[in-house]
Amino acid sequence: MSFIEISNLTKIYESDADRVEALRGVDIQVEEGTFLGVMGQSGSGKSTFLSILGGLAHPSAGRIIVDGIDLYALSGEKLADFRREYLGFVFQAFNLIPYLTAMENVMLPLAVKKMSATQKRSQALDVLERVGLAGRASHLPSQLSGGEQERVAVARALVNRPPLLLADEPTGSLDTATSEEIMDLLTSLNKEGQTIVMVTHDQENCRYFHRRVLLRDGLVVSDESTGLAKSSSAA
């Protein structure tokens, strides 16, 4: 069984005046340790796809199974537990709390963990060091560059040590050089064994992926390997 199994994934938005088929029977299987790029123009369904994979929006039809867990067979509480234990989210807008330091932002997902404050700080510092920001732990977001803020967002997504990292246009608001830094960081994490599903419209990011899925009008129109081999630790 694949780490992620998506079958007949369908999402329809309906109102009195309109009916939009955002996803139309998507089938994708993803092996553990893969760096998967989901691409497409605005309106292709890629953001809807990531939201449903992340347990944030229920599908109209279809199934998503992650590590043997049928996501939408779970109760609301169990689905929230799944998100907390299995997933890390990285967003284009960073979504950092402006009055909290980098360290405090990274510690947020640990708030519900039964750990001492010292343990939480240690775990947060470990991931900040992993993304190259241990020396900026006490800085507020306003004191960090865009690339540094994105690195904090990545560290926050990793602090729970989730098996699956979901990234929604993480380079969308960054310049070319900083985008490359973030993609190099994600590639490094993937080489350590992290499974990553990333949504992007930027063709430049294709060279980092093991595999590229192209969505158009809610349909998979292309699903191809990029030729990059997964690392031995992720195999």
VODO-932217 format. One record per residue (C-alpha): y, z, x. Coordinates in Angstrom, 3 decimals. Each point is the difference from the previous one (the first is absolute). Layout:
residues N
+----------+----------+----------+
:       yy :       zz :       xx :
+----------+----------+----------+
:        Y :        Z :        X :
...
+----------+----------+----------+
This chain:
residues 235
+----------+----------+----------+
:       yy :       zz :       xx :
+----------+----------+----------+
:    0.000 :    0.000 :    0.000 :
:    3.501 :   -0.831 :    1.218 :
:    2.507 :    2.791 :    0.523 :
:    2.196 :   -1.533 :   -2.739 :
:   -1.497 :   -2.019 :   -2.859 :
:    2.393 :   -1.590 :   -2.476 :
:   -1.449 :   -1.973 :   -2.884 :
:    1.695 :   -1.901 :   -2.839 :
:    3.249 :    1.909 :    0.564 :
:    2.360 :   -0.889 :   -2.835 :
:    3.419 :    1.330 :   -0.927 :
:    1.921 :   -1.188 :   -3.063 :
:    3.462 :    1.210 :   -0.964 :
:    0.753 :   -0.494 :   -3.670 :
:    3.077 :    0.515 :   -2.111 :
:    1.046 :   -1.222 :   -3.425 :
:    1.531 :   -3.118 :    1.501 :
:   -1.990 :   -0.620 :    3.149 :
:   -3.427 :    0.084 :    1.640 :
:   -0.284 :   -0.092 :    3.782 :
:   -3.335 :   -0.300 :    1.808 :
:    0.830 :    1.637 :    3.331 :
:   -3.605 :   -0.120 :    1.244 :
:   -2.671 :   -2.301 :   -1.373 :
:   -3.544 :    0.920 :    0.980 :
:    0.434 :    0.851 :    3.699 :
:   -3.211 :    0.550 :    2.012 :
:    0.267 :    1.374 :    3.561 :
:   -2.347 :    1.963 :    2.253 :
:    1.342 :    1.747 :    3.108 :
:   -2.041 :    1.437 :    2.864 :
:    0.950 :    3.293 :    1.605 :
:    2.304 :   -0.421 :    3.000 :
:    1.580 :   -3.197 :   -1.284 :
:    3.705 :   -0.799 :    0.293 :
:    0.486 :   -2.036 :   -3.188 :
:    3.194 :   -1.845 :   -0.814 :
:    0.680 :   -0.776 :   -3.660 :
:    2.653 :   -2.688 :   -0.144 :
:    1.945 :   -1.917 :   -2.597 :
:    3.475 :   -0.728 :   -1.252 :
:    1.916 :    2.211 :   -2.414 :
:   -1.831 :    0.087 :   -3.321 :
:   -3.383 :   -0.877 :    1.518 :
:   -1.524 :    3.346 :   -1.009 :
:   -0.309 :    1.554 :    3.453 :
:    2.024 :    3.157 :   -0.756 :
:   -1.911 :    0.504 :   -3.254 :
:   -3.215 :   -0.402 :    1.985 :
:    1.019 :    2.701 :    2.477 :
:    1.130 :    2.375 :   -2.763 :
:   -3.359 :   -0.276 :   -1.753 :
:   -1.952 :    0.337 :    3.264 :
:    2.055 :    3.117 :    0.692 :
:   -0.811 :    1.583 :   -3.356 :
:    3.595 :   -0.231 :   -1.182 :
:   -0.485 :   -2.438 :   -2.901 :
:   -3.041 :   -0.528 :   -2.202 :
:   -1.471 :   -3.507 :   -0.185 :
:   -0.418 :   -1.779 :   -3.311 :
:   -3.542 :   -0.912 :    1.048 :
:   -2.235 :    0.059 :    3.050 :
:   -1.170 :    2.597 :    2.493 :
:    1.050 :    1.372 :    3.360 :
:   -2.583 :    1.918 :    2.018 :
:    1.082 :    1.656 :    3.251 :
:   -2.674 :    1.612 :    2.165 :
:   -2.293 :    0.087 :   -3.023 :
:    2.619 :    1.578 :   -2.283 :
:    0.848 :   -1.860 :   -3.212 :
:    3.741 :    0.704 :   -0.145 :
:    0.705 :   -0.623 :   -3.642 :
:   -3.079 :    1.843 :   -1.195 :
:    1.701 :    3.147 :    1.319 :
:    2.018 :    2.378 :   -2.147 :
:    3.738 :    0.202 :    0.662 :
:   -0.429 :    3.158 :    2.065 :
:   -2.888 :   -1.417 :    2.018 :
:    1.951 :   -3.215 :    0.606 :
:    2.886 :    2.072 :    1.369 :
:   -2.480 :    1.792 :    2.268 :
:   -1.292 :   -3.372 :    1.184 :
:    3.508 :   -1.204 :    0.870 :
:    0.686 :    3.184 :    1.934 :
:   -3.250 :   -0.031 :    1.972 :
:   -0.678 :   -3.711 :    0.509 :
:    3.332 :   -1.791 :    0.131 :
:    3.110 :   -0.155 :    2.115 :
:    2.965 :   -2.008 :   -1.331 :
:    2.707 :   -1.730 :    2.056 :
:    2.933 :   -1.532 :   -1.878 :
:    2.737 :   -2.449 :    0.948 :
:    2.741 :    2.427 :   -1.052 :
:   -1.404 :    2.825 :    2.208 :
:    0.410 :    2.510 :   -2.897 :
:    0.942 :    2.796 :    2.388 :
:    1.719 :    3.138 :   -1.306 :
:    3.476 :   -0.200 :    1.593 :
:    0.541 :    3.749 :    0.431 :
:   -3.392 :    0.627 :    1.641 :
:   -0.727 :   -0.551 :    3.685 :
:   -2.567 :   -2.524 :    1.183 :
:   -2.461 :    2.862 :    0.446 :
:    0.651 :    1.371 :   -3.498 :
:   -0.351 :   -3.471 :   -1.561 :
:   -3.353 :   -0.496 :    1.707 :
:   -1.176 :    3.444 :   -1.149 :
:    0.640 :   -0.762 :   -3.700 :
:   -3.533 :   -1.267 :   -0.813 :
:   -1.391 :    3.225 :    1.479 :
:    1.881 :    2.188 :   -2.502 :
:   -3.076 :    0.373 :   -2.240 :
:   -2.403 :    0.528 :    2.888 :
:   -1.435 :    3.464 :    0.644 :
:    1.283 :    0.137 :    3.538 :
:    2.349 :    2.317 :    1.835 :
:    3.548 :   -1.164 :    0.692 :
:   -0.884 :   -0.086 :    3.700 :
:   -2.978 :   -2.273 :   -0.657 :
:    2.124 :   -2.308 :   -2.141 :
:    2.669 :   -0.275 :    2.683 :
:   -2.633 :   -0.663 :    2.655 :
:   -1.641 :   -2.744 :   -2.061 :
:    3.394 :   -1.581 :   -0.771 :
:    1.003 :    0.100 :    3.667 :
:   -3.296 :   -1.642 :    0.945 :
:    0.677 :   -3.031 :   -2.195 :
:    3.647 :   -0.178 :    1.069 :
:   -1.241 :   -0.151 :    3.573 :
:   -2.470 :   -2.679 :   -1.048 :
:    2.858 :   -2.206 :   -1.248 :
:    2.185 :    0.772 :    3.017 :
:    2.485 :    2.356 :   -1.667 :
:   -0.966 :    3.487 :    1.142 :
:    3.392 :    0.284 :    1.708 :
:    1.838 :   -0.783 :   -3.268 :
:   -1.798 :    2.527 :   -2.199 :
:    3.129 :    2.058 :   -0.707 :
:    2.213 :   -2.974 :   -0.909 :
:    1.098 :   -0.851 :   -3.525 :
:   -0.680 :   -3.531 :   -1.321 :
:    3.715 :   -0.842 :    0.360 :
:   -0.317 :    0.712 :    3.721 :
:   -2.865 :   -2.478 :    0.405 :
:   -0.022 :   -3.781 :    0.271 :
:   -1.680 :   -2.112 :   -2.658 :
:   -3.050 :   -0.456 :    2.187 :
:   -0.200 :    3.728 :    0.687 :
:    0.258 :    0.758 :   -3.717 :
:   -2.877 :   -2.409 :   -0.663 :
:   -2.022 :    1.745 :    2.709 :
:    0.640 :    3.336 :   -1.731 :
:   -1.208 :   -1.600 :   -3.239 :
:   -3.165 :   -1.157 :    1.771 :
:   -0.526 :    3.476 :    1.465 :
:    0.398 :    1.547 :   -3.462 :
:   -2.601 :   -2.424 :   -1.360 :
:   -2.433 :    0.969 :    2.769 :
:    0.449 :    3.771 :    0.019 :
:   -2.829 :    0.573 :   -2.501 :
:   -2.265 :   -2.186 :    2.172 :
:   -0.769 :   -2.385 :   -2.874 :
:   -2.766 :   -2.610 :    0.309 :
:    2.251 :   -2.675 :   -1.522 :
:    3.619 :   -0.860 :    0.803 :
:    1.957 :   -2.099 :   -2.527 :
:    3.219 :   -1.624 :    1.182 :
:    2.467 :   -1.707 :   -2.346 :
:    2.320 :   -2.355 :    1.941 :
:    0.444 :    2.562 :    2.835 :
:    2.037 :   -2.468 :    2.077 :
:    1.975 :   -1.494 :   -2.897 :
:    3.287 :    1.720 :    0.828 :
:   -0.316 :   -0.068 :    3.802 :
:    1.254 :   -2.457 :    2.605 :
:   -2.463 :   -2.189 :    1.894 :
:   -0.365 :    2.194 :    3.094 :
:   -0.445 :    3.196 :   -2.029 :
:   -2.450 :   -1.751 :   -2.334 :
:   -2.126 :   -0.892 :    3.003 :
:    0.056 :    3.628 :    1.147 :
:   -1.255 :    1.187 :   -3.396 :
:   -2.692 :   -2.690 :   -0.142 :
:   -1.102 :    0.908 :    3.531 :
:   -0.224 :    3.638 :   -1.126 :
:   -2.112 :   -0.903 :   -3.034 :
:   -2.220 :   -2.181 :    2.191 :
:   -0.489 :    2.901 :    2.401 :
:   -0.971 :    2.301 :   -2.868 :
:   -2.407 :   -2.625 :   -1.308 :
:   -1.628 :   -0.305 :    3.422 :
:   -0.684 :    3.739 :   -0.204 :
:   -1.978 :   -0.677 :   -3.196 :
:    2.630 :    0.278 :   -2.744 :
:   -0.611 :   -2.325 :   -2.961 :
:    3.316 :   -1.558 :   -1.050 :
:    0.952 :   -2.126 :   -2.999 :
:    3.506 :   -1.364 :    0.361 :
:    2.051 :   -2.015 :   -2.479 :
:    2.549 :   -2.377 :    1.515 :
:    1.726 :   -3.316 :   -0.584 :
:    0.803 :   -0.438 :    3.712 :
:   -2.125 :   -2.716 :    1.597 :
:    0.764 :    1.432 :    3.451 :
:   -2.255 :    2.958 :   -0.791 :
:   -3.085 :   -2.212 :   -0.401 :
:   -0.772 :    0.199 :    3.714 :
:   -0.727 :    3.724 :   -0.299 :
:   -2.578 :   -0.169 :   -2.794 :
:   -3.770 :   -0.367 :    0.184 :
:    0.095 :   -1.629 :   -3.382 :
:    2.597 :   -1.516 :   -2.300 :
:   -0.140 :   -0.208 :   -3.786 :
:    2.600 :   -2.201 :   -1.675 :
:    0.957 :    0.700 :   -3.618 :
:    1.775 :   -2.442 :   -2.265 :
:    0.733 :    0.652 :   -3.677 :
:   -2.485 :    2.879 :   -0.018 :
:   -2.868 :   -2.022 :    1.479 :
:   -1.618 :    0.015 :    3.450 :
:    0.653 :   -3.529 :    1.287 :
:   -1.071 :    0.628 :    3.590 :
:   -2.156 :    2.623 :    1.733 :
:   -0.591 :   -0.631 :    3.671 :
:   -0.736 :    1.686 :    3.295 :
:    2.737 :   -0.296 :    2.615 :
:   -2.522 :    0.013 :    2.837 :
:    1.049 :    3.395 :    1.343 :
:   -2.971 :    2.257 :    0.696 :
:   -0.058 :    3.574 :   -1.206 :
:   -0.148 :    2.653 :    2.703 :
:   -3.345 :    1.551 :    0.842 :
:    1.182 :    3.373 :   -1.315 :
:    0.685 :   -1.575 :   -3.376 :
:   -3.149 :   -2.091 :   -0.172 :
+----------+----------+----------+
